[in-house]
Amino acid sequence: MYSFVDRPVDSLSQGSRFVLWAMRRWTSAREAHTCPPHALSPSFQGMGALDALSPFHLGMVVLNCHSRLAVEVAQIDQRRIGADEAVLLALWRDSLDASARPRRDATLVQLLDTRADTAARLFDAAASALAEAGLAPDGLDRNPAGEIL
């Protein structure tokens, strides 16, 4: 999580940038009292990730309805990653790594008052579908030698 805090959005991998944008757009749509899946569907479809939209949306609903504290997500044009966004990005990244899932699950238990198991399943489904579309939310961008940029 700490590797993401206050980093430039451009330092994220393409998949993590897409997830960050989607979280911000989902929150923006909800705050505007519009349907988040309707707002997100053109982008998910355009990226070939429409199968990820439903579990992504439901995962965000669980976070929105069952978080112990309000989760703050920045406006879409914000160029740096906020603290709460960093936690969420780490959850998405850890959903792709079986060895990191216990850490992810422990974080979800701390973050949510109920439904941590439901959130974990939704994050797994969305992250897998995003990865299949070439948008794995795998963290920070890496150069061709595999080093974090």
WOTA-V312985 format. One record per pair of residues at least 24 apart in sequence whose C-alpha atoms are under 7 Angstrom apart, sorted by the first residue. I is the first residue (numbers start at 1). J is the second residue. D is the distance in Angstrom with one decimal. If there is no record, write none. Layout:
BEGIN
i:I j:J d:D
i:I j:J d:D
END
This chain:
BEGIN
i:1 j:86 d:5.4
i:1 j:87 d:5.3
i:1 j:90 d:5.2
i:4 j:81 d:6.6
i:4 j:86 d:5.1
i:5 j:81 d:5.7
i:5 j:82 d:5.8
i:5 j:83 d:5.4
i:5 j:86 d:5.4
i:6 j:80 d:5.4
i:6 j:81 d:4.9
i:6 j:82 d:5.8
i:7 j:80 d:5.5
i:7 j:81 d:5.5
i:8 j:79 d:5.7
i:8 j:80 d:4.4
i:8 j:81 d:6.3
i:9 j:79 d:5.5
i:9 j:80 d:5.3
i:9 j:81 d:6.1
i:11 j:140 d:5.8
i:11 j:141 d:5.7
i:11 j:149 d:6.7
i:12 j:139 d:5.9
i:12 j:140 d:4.2
i:12 j:141 d:4.9
i:13 j:138 d:6.7
i:13 j:139 d:5.8
i:13 j:140 d:5.0
i:13 j:141 d:4.1
i:14 j:135 d:6.3
i:15 j:135 d:3.8
i:15 j:136 d:4.7
i:15 j:137 d:4.4
i:15 j:138 d:6.7
i:16 j:89 d:7.0
i:16 j:136 d:6.9
i:16 j:137 d:4.1
i:16 j:138 d:6.2
i:16 j:139 d:5.7
i:19 j:137 d:6.6
i:21 j:76 d:6.3
i:24 j:73 d:5.9
i:24 j:74 d:6.3
i:24 j:75 d:6.1
i:24 j:76 d:5.5
i:25 j:76 d:6.4
i:48 j:133 d:5.7
i:49 j:129 d:6.6
i:49 j:130 d:5.8
i:49 j:133 d:5.4
i:51 j:129 d:6.0
i:52 j:126 d:4.6
i:52 j:129 d:4.9
i:52 j:130 d:5.8
i:55 j:122 d:5.1
i:55 j:123 d:7.0
i:55 j:125 d:6.2
i:55 j:126 d:5.1
i:56 j:122 d:6.8
i:56 j:123 d:6.8
i:56 j:126 d:5.2
i:58 j:122 d:6.9
i:59 j:119 d:5.5
i:59 j:122 d:5.4
i:59 j:123 d:6.2
i:62 j:119 d:6.3
i:66 j:112 d:5.3
i:66 j:113 d:5.6
i:66 j:114 d:6.1
i:67 j:111 d:5.7
i:67 j:112 d:4.3
i:67 j:113 d:6.0
i:68 j:111 d:5.9
i:68 j:112 d:5.4
i:68 j:113 d:5.5
i:92 j:123 d:6.4
i:92 j:127 d:6.5
i:92 j:137 d:6.0
i:93 j:137 d:5.3
i:93 j:138 d:4.7
i:93 j:139 d:5.9
i:95 j:123 d:6.2
i:95 j:124 d:5.2
i:95 j:127 d:6.4
i:96 j:124 d:6.9
i:96 j:127 d:6.3
i:96 j:128 d:6.9
END
